């Protein structure tokens, strides 16, 4: 069981932000062998989901970008889970919680994501639809997807 909470950047402790960045580097840079500039200045304007296991260890995170920061819509990005919790539907759980948080915090609204192409079906199961825009981002195939709750 994973415990989740959402915090704006200003409420993150130094340890929490360190752990978030450490996990993102562990998965995106080291595991996926993709050197990229993780600290892009956007974290300061985002809400961050903190996912902890029963021992209190950070095992997952994502960030929610307000409308206008990356896209005209609200966006979800930097979705990452530690290998120790993958394959147990935790990804589905955190996406549902993120979408619920967005609906409660901002109202029902469109959400845009830049998804790794191999995860297209995963995001489609959460009603995200491809915009048809496919591209390489840091050498990894990506696809832009949009969730529109009012359609």
Secondary structure as UniProt FT lines:
FT   STRAND          3..8
FT   HELIX           9..11
FT   HELIX           14..24
FT   HELIX           25..31
FT   TURN            32..33
FT   HELIX           43..45
FT   STRAND          46..52
FT   TURN            54..55
FT   STRAND          58..65
FT   TURN            67..69
FT   STRAND          74..81
FT   HELIX           83..85
FT   TURN            86..89
FT   HELIX           90..106
FT   STRAND          111..116
FT   HELIX           117..119
FT   HELIX           120..124
FT   TURN            125..127
FT   STRAND          128..137
FT   TURN            138..139
FT   STRAND          140..147
FT   TURN            149..150
//
